[in-house]
Amino acid sequence: MAQQYSLAHLTVLGCAPAEMTYIAARAGYDFVSIRPIFMGLPGEPNYALAENPEMLRQTKRALASTGIKVHDIELARIHDDMHPTRYLPAMEVAAELGARAVLSSIWTDKRDYAIEKFGEVCDLAKQFGMTVDLEYVPIAGVKDLAGAVDVLRRAKRDNAGLMLDVHHFQRARDKVEDLDALPHEWFHFGHLCDVGADIPAERDKLIQIMRAERLYVGEGDGNAAAIFNRLPEMVMSIELPHLARAQEFGYAEHAFRCIESAKAYFAAHPRAIARAERSAA
């Protein structure tokens, strides 16, 4: 089966869901990963489809005319004093659009509270047949692989998953060998990008790279093949924000370069070779 790709919204955040769907279709993606949960971050557009009927109609038309599917939505953040039911309208829209998953991350240091709320988000998504895939983020409350594994093991939800992002995996200094002991059923999709070898000590610089300066796959030191070739085959969602390149090339060309670099990279690092190397090790 050919590798399938999704265009993550952060890669083309200036584009509304309909526009990003047309861009994804022209560039050769199979899916889009949209952001219909408004987080209120500075300068971030509001794509809350549940609150914007016209934007939702435009999105449906774009999906129908291109054949592109919605793979996942984001971001169901777990934070202090939250109410998981706030995410219900976005989940309802996601189910209407055929989405498979809800992306989540944890932004509180209260571990027991976070596990409880994460479980509640899983329970809400389950009624729509969607998984909830936990993404750890180096600047968040759950910041590495061990922390995310602890949440999943303690939450004990059968629709919970683990979503690995190449940037975060490298920044957290996680080890690919630690993936071998994890259940394959946890993995539904991953985030592709690349990242330089040097890990900034300053939080602001880390955030700047994370949100605006990620590299095309194969340009950096992220070693995506070492991560994903030892896991089940899954959809690769390309989350590769690079504001300077998007401004220079335009979003459509940037999205095209994202997927073309990913295809070239994995053609040079095929799964069978990765398996053989592990067997011989």
C-alpha positions in Angstrom: 0.0 0.0 0.0 1.4 3.4 -1.0 2.2 5.8 1.9 -0.7 8.2 2.5 -0.1 11.8 3.5 -2.2 14.5 5.2 -1.6 18.2 5.1 -1.6 19.6 8.7 -3.1 23.0 9.2 -0.1 24.5 11.0 1.8 24.0 7.7 -0.5 26.4 5.9 -2.2 28.2 8.9 -3.1 31.2 6.9 -5.5 29.1 4.7 -9.0 28.4 5.7 -10.0 24.7 5.6 -11.5 24.9 2.1 -8.5 26.6 0.7 -6.1 24.2 2.3 -8.2 21.3 0.9 -7.7 22.6 -2.7 -4.0 23.1 -2.0 -3.7 19.6 -0.6 -5.5 18.1 -3.7 -3.2 19.9 -6.1 -0.1 18.9 -4.3 -1.0 15.2 -4.1 -2.1 14.7 -0.5 -4.7 12.1 0.5 -6.1 14.0 3.6 -6.2 17.2 5.5 -5.7 17.6 9.2 -7.7 20.7 10.1 -7.9 23.0 13.2 -11.6 23.6 14.0 -10.9 24.1 17.7 -10.0 27.8 18.2 -7.2 28.1 20.8 -7.0 31.9 20.9 -3.3 32.1 20.4 -1.9 35.5 19.3 -2.4 36.0 15.6 -4.0 32.6 15.0 -7.0 32.6 12.7 -10.3 31.2 14.0 -11.4 28.2 12.0 -14.1 27.0 14.4 -16.4 25.4 11.8 -19.2 24.7 14.3 -19.5 28.5 14.7 -19.2 29.5 11.1 -21.9 27.8 8.8 -20.6 29.4 5.6 -17.0 28.3 6.3 -18.3 24.8 7.0 -20.3 24.8 3.7 -17.2 25.9 1.8 -15.2 23.1 3.4 -17.7 20.5 2.5 -17.8 21.7 -1.1 -14.0 21.6 -1.3 -13.8 18.1 0.2 -16.6 16.8 -2.2 -15.1 18.3 -5.3 -11.5 17.2 -4.6 -12.0 13.8 -3.0 -9.7 14.8 -0.2 -10.7 13.4 3.2 -10.4 14.9 6.7 -8.0 12.7 8.7 -7.9 14.4 12.1 -8.8 17.6 13.9 -6.9 19.6 16.6 -6.3 20.6 19.2 -8.2 19.2 22.3 -5.8 20.6 24.9 -5.9 19.4 28.5 -5.4 22.3 30.8 -6.3 23.6 34.2 -10.0 24.4 34.8 -11.1 22.9 31.5 -14.4 21.4 30.5 -14.0 18.6 27.9 -17.6 19.1 26.6 -16.3 22.4 25.1 -14.8 20.2 22.3 -18.1 18.5 21.5 -19.2 20.9 18.7 -15.8 20.4 17.0 -16.1 16.7 17.4 -19.6 16.7 15.9 -18.4 18.7 12.9 -15.4 16.3 12.6 -17.6 13.3 12.5 -19.8 15.0 9.9 -16.7 15.5 7.8 -15.5 11.9 8.2 -12.6 12.5 10.5 -10.9 9.6 12.2 -9.1 11.2 15.1 -8.8 14.1 17.5 -5.4 15.3 18.4 -4.8 16.2 22.1 -1.9 17.4 24.3 -1.6 18.1 28.0 -0.7 21.6 29.3 -1.0 21.1 33.1 1.4 19.6 35.6 -1.4 18.1 37.6 -1.0 14.5 36.4 -4.0 12.8 38.0 -6.2 15.7 36.8 -4.8 15.5 33.3 -5.4 11.7 33.1 -9.0 12.1 34.2 -9.7 14.9 31.7 -7.9 13.1 28.9 -10.1 10.0 29.6 -13.2 12.2 29.4 -12.1 13.6 26.0 -11.6 10.0 24.9 -15.1 9.1 26.0 -16.6 12.0 24.2 -14.8 11.1 20.9 -15.7 7.4 21.2 -19.4 8.0 20.5 -18.3 9.4 17.1 -16.0 6.5 16.3 -12.8 8.6 16.6 -9.6 8.0 18.4 -7.9 10.6 20.7 -4.2 10.7 20.0 -1.9 12.2 22.6 0.9 14.4 21.4 3.6 15.2 23.8 5.2 18.6 23.4 8.6 19.6 25.0 7.3 22.8 26.5 4.0 21.3 27.8 2.9 19.5 30.9 3.5 16.1 29.2 6.8 16.7 27.4 8.3 13.4 26.5 7.6 9.8 25.4 7.7 8.4 29.0 5.2 10.9 30.2 2.8 10.2 27.3 3.1 6.4 27.8 2.3 6.9 31.5 -0.9 8.8 30.6 -2.1 6.2 28.1 -1.4 3.3 30.5 -3.2 4.9 33.3 -6.1 6.3 31.3 -6.9 2.9 29.9 -9.2 4.0 27.0 -9.4 1.7 24.0 -9.7 4.6 21.6 -6.6 6.4 23.0 -3.5 6.6 20.8 0.0 8.1 20.8 1.0 10.6 18.1 4.7 11.1 17.5 6.0 14.4 16.1 9.5 14.3 14.6 10.3 17.7 16.1 9.1 16.9 19.6 10.7 13.4 19.6 14.1 14.9 18.8 13.7 17.9 21.2 12.7 15.6 24.0 15.9 13.5 23.4 13.8 10.3 23.2 15.3 7.1 22.0 13.8 5.1 19.1 14.6 1.8 20.8 12.0 2.7 23.5 9.3 2.5 20.8 9.7 -1.2 20.4 8.0 -2.1 23.7 4.9 -0.1 22.9 1.6 -1.5 21.6 1.2 -1.1 17.9 -2.5 -0.4 18.3 -1.6 2.9 19.9 -0.3 4.3 16.6 -2.7 5.8 14.1 -0.8 8.7 12.5 2.4 10.7 12.9 3.6 14.2 12.3 6.4 14.7 9.7 8.9 17.5 9.5 12.7 17.8 10.1 14.7 19.7 12.6 18.3 20.8 13.2 20.7 18.9 15.5 21.1 21.7 18.0 18.5 21.9 20.7 17.9 25.5 21.9 18.1 26.1 25.7 15.8 29.1 25.4 12.1 28.4 25.5 11.3 31.3 23.2 13.7 30.0 20.5 12.3 26.5 20.9 8.8 27.9 20.3 9.9 30.0 17.3 11.4 26.9 15.6 8.4 24.7 16.5 5.9 27.1 15.1 7.7 28.9 12.3 11.0 27.3 11.3 10.7 23.5 10.8 12.7 21.9 7.9 11.7 19.8 5.0 12.1 16.1 5.7 15.7 15.1 5.0 17.1 18.5 5.6 17.9 18.1 9.3 18.7 15.6 12.0 15.2 14.4 13.0 15.7 10.9 11.5 12.1 10.3 10.7 12.8 6.9 9.2 14.3 5.6 12.4 11.1 6.6 14.2 8.4 5.5 11.9 9.9 2.6 10.1 9.9 0.6 13.3 6.2 1.3 13.8 3.0 0.1 12.0 2.4 1.8 8.6 0.2 4.8 9.2 -0.9 8.1 7.7 1.9 10.7 7.8 0.5 14.2 8.5 3.0 16.8 7.4 3.2 19.5 10.1 5.9 21.8 8.8 5.4 25.4 9.5 8.1 27.6 8.0 6.9 31.2 7.7 9.8 32.5 5.6 9.4 29.7 3.0 5.6 30.1 2.9 6.0 33.8 2.2 8.7 33.2 -0.4 7.0 30.4 -2.3 3.3 30.8 -1.3 1.4 28.2 0.7 0.6 26.0 -2.3 4.2 25.7 -3.4 5.4 25.2 0.2 2.8 22.4 0.7 4.0 20.8 -2.5 7.7 20.9 -1.4 6.7 19.4 1.9 5.2 16.3 0.4 7.8 15.9 -2.4 10.6 16.0 0.1 8.8 13.5 2.3 8.3 11.1 -0.6 11.9 11.4 -1.7 13.1 10.8 1.9 11.1 7.7 2.4 12.0 6.4 -1.0 15.7 6.6 0.1 14.9 5.0 3.5 12.4 2.2 2.8 10.7 0.3 5.5 12.1 -3.2 4.5 15.7 -2.0 4.9 15.0 -0.5 8.3 13.5 -3.8 9.4 16.5 -5.8 8.1 18.9 -3.5 9.9 17.1 -4.0 13.2 17.1 -7.8 12.8 20.8 -7.8 12.1 21.6 -5.5 15.1 
